[in-house]
Amino acid sequence: AAPEKDRWDEVARALMQANHLWTEISGATLGMLPEDDTVSLNVRRSLHTLDAEKLAVLLAKTADLGLAWQDFIVSGQATPGVPAFFEIAPSHA
């Protein structure tokens, strides 16, 4: 979603704060497409460590997180409870 002009400052500040130490985005990153100011959500995971079940959970949680941010960007509606991506993250040991 792209923020309305009157919400630009609020949304941009929220995106920057969320990207700082990945708070409110559970390890994903948020960006903005330059051509139309659409906000993008990006998740980076090593696919060779994911089986079908973990990939399905990751995709579902990414969708939930994206929808929560869309609600905020479009209407200012805050959504409690951000999905925890790290619950399925592979061990780095």
N, C-alpha and C positions, 0 to 999 in steps of 0.2 A: 504494500500500500504506500501511497505517497501522502505526506502530511499536507493539510490545508495551509495556506500562506500564514494565517493567523496563529497556527500552532507550531510553525517552523522552529522557533527558539526553544520551546519546551521539548519538542521531539529530539532536536539535535543534542540538547544537553542530556537528555535521558539516554540516548544512544552512546554518547561519549562516556557517561558514567557507567553504563552497563558493560562496555568494552574494557573498562579499567579493571583489571584482575578478573575479568569474566563474570562479574556479579550480575545476577538476573538473566544470564544467558547460558549458564551451566557449561562453559567451555566452548561455546560457539562464538562467532564474531558477527557483528552487525555492520553493514555498510550502506551506502546510498549510491544508486546509479546516477551518473552525471546527466544523462539525457532527459530524465523525467522525475528525478528525486524519489524514485521508488526505493524503499528500504529493503535491503536483502539480508538474509540470515544464512550464514555459512557454517557448516559443521565439517570438521576434518577428522577422519578416523582411518586407521590402517585396515583395509578390507580383508587382508589375509588373516587377521586375528578374529574376524567375525564369522560366526556360522549363520545359517538362515534365521534362526530364532533371534539372535542378538541384532542382526541387521533389521529385522522387522520391528523390534522394540525401538531401535535407534530412529528408524523412519517415523514411527508413530510419535515418539517424543519430540522429534524435530517438527512435525506437523503441529503438535499441541503448543509448542513454544512459539512457532510462527504465528499461529492463530491468536495467542495471547498478545504478542507484540502488535499484530494487526489491529486488535481491539483498542489497544492504547493509542496507536498512531491515528486511527480514524476517529475515535470518539473520546479519547482520554480515559477510557475505562481501564482501571487497574485490575489485573487478574492475580489472585493469590496463588501461591504454590507453583513454582517453576519446576518443570521436569528435571530430574537429576541425571544428566548424561553419564556422570562418572560411576554410577551404579553398574554399568555394563562395560566400562572401559577396561581394556586388557591391562594386566599387570606389567609394569615397566621394570621388573626385577631382573 
